[in-house]
Amino acid sequence: MHDCVRDRVGAEGQAADGDGVQVADEVEHDPTDRGCGPMVEREPAHVDVVGGLFAAGEREVAVEDGLVRDEIEKGLAVCVESGHGPQSTAGWMRPPVRPIVASDEPKETRTMFDYDPYAALAELRPVPELTLTSPDFTHGGPLPLFAWSASRGGEDRSPALAWTGAPEGTHSFAVSCFDPDAPTGSGYWHWAAYNLPPETTHLSWGDGTVDALPEGAVVLPNEARSERFVGAAPPPGTGVHRYFFVVDALDVDALDLPAGSTPAVLGFNRHFHTLARGVLVGTADPAER
């Protein structure tokens, strides 16, 4: 017997993997507390079926019956329930946050990792987008030379940033630069500042110290423990690194953080006060210098 996949759009055909799966011709509305896409029912080949749905762009899938430990261990299952039947389980399935994708491309020409930390955060708490740009580089393009570390021929200077679209109720901004591709297990924070006044719409290129920022701003120690911007210095053999410049519009006049807090502490606090977020990604290839 075929698996049955009921899709919200109700179109007849095959599921994304195209292997013995029928799509019902009726629309099924999931409970309001789910808000997910397709529902896969019964036992056979959950990994293949759900993987195909994810590949087709589904963000989350509800699965009933036959969810096995192998799938849980693969990181596909969350919020699992048990006990609906002798061998039945029910749960949510979503793609792994950090997928490791096999590639024939040399490590030196691809990124160290394949995940977007801010896309993952948006899964927890979606917010509107700020439009964030720079005159010094384009989204997904290489950083300018001056944004590299002085140890690699750069100047340890942050690119200029400009943003629009701050929503009503914005009382301050936070800005940061994070490299998720650093081979540390926790990334590398290059810069973090907060309590920028709400009328701020741009930052000039510079060292990112408190003297270079609007009055009232606070700069936290980066991973090098200096209160400034520190430039890119991707180690050889770790592929192309991505540098996420992020501006958050916050709903508070000021975040009250202990002196010397880490950028991660700032990240935790700004997450719950963010009204809108702009993300601009630059890259640096260790093979270049």
C-alpha angles and dihedrals in degrees: 000000000000123000112249122230117184112200123198091234090055096218119156119237139076131316120253095274091051092212114129096313123130125203114218117236094227128081117243119201112208122219112282092247091061107052090178132137125239124008118219116205134199135008120299126100103337094168092054096042096044092042089055092051091050090050088054091058105268111147099196136012131195113220128195126189128008099034100157134201092250090064092047091051090050088063094246097116130069133164091024121186125197138194105053090124142346093289104005131119133171130204152136120274126197134164117275111272091229108035116192107213121194112234137179089209112108114258090238092064101044134059121274092238135015103220132100110218093199093051086054091051090050088058088062097042118006116207133178120267128257115210103242121184141161131207088214102060142001127242108280092009130114121284117248115261093252089062091063122092117274086238088065099043098276134109105238090243126146117232117247114268133200130181141184136183102061106167128233110279095042108145102168144353136234124201132191146162119219133179110205091180097067109119094241105099088241105052125237128276112215098177141358130179134162144175091060107164118259094246091063112116103160145019124210121230112271148110094303094233121145089259090060094051133072117282113279096030119133123210120204127209112271123217089284086054094242120128097232142063114296117199133239119283108163111187118243115265096027098097128231113335126216123219114204112206105194131185119190125194106217132203095221131075091227140359111229105217128163114261112268095021116162123251087248090061088051089048091053093051097042091050091070095045101043116123096174137358136208121199126192120177126204127180139218125195115206089207089068097063 
